[in-house]
Amino acid sequence: MIREPSEQDVWFVDLTDDRPTGVAYLAPEKFTEGTWNLYFIAVHPDNQRRGRGKAILEFICDWLIREEQRMLIIETAGIPDFQYVRDFYAANGFENEGRIRDFYAEGVDKVIFRKLLP
């Protein structure tokens, strides 16, 4: 199914004891068939390094599979401070697909990851 450009973006909020501990924002890639772009996952600093980001990412992938979508792409910055982010996506089964130099700003590349969904 090809999604129309008017379709809504999706926000997921991770709650612990009814308090938000993390958030994710994704949207269907316009004019594609079953491709989604995860723009970010953010976990509150008090809850980082406890598996919350991984749980959110797994939830998103499971949701997309139930929705019969075929691919999730993720874009992140190519700066040294974001190496842990790139390592996180690689450790969770995402393939490094490419880099666009100076995308976000001069010296700040965009690194693109993808994962095919079963």
HELIX and SHEET records of a PDB file:
HELIX    1   1 PRO A   45  ASN A   47  5                                   3    
HELIX    2   2 ARG A   52  ARG A   66  1                                  15    
HELIX    3   3 PRO A   80  PHE A   82  5                                   3    
HELIX    4   4 GLN A   83  ALA A   91  1                                   9    
SHEET    1   A 6 VAL A  10  THR A  16  0                                        
SHEET    2   A 6 ARG A  19  PRO A  28 -1                                        
SHEET    3   A 6 THR A  35  VAL A  43 -1                                        
SHEET    4   A 6 MET A  71  ALA A  77  1                                        
SHEET    5   A 6 VAL A 108  LEU A 116 -1                                        
SHEET    6   A 6 GLU A  95  ALA A 105 -1                                        
END                                                                             
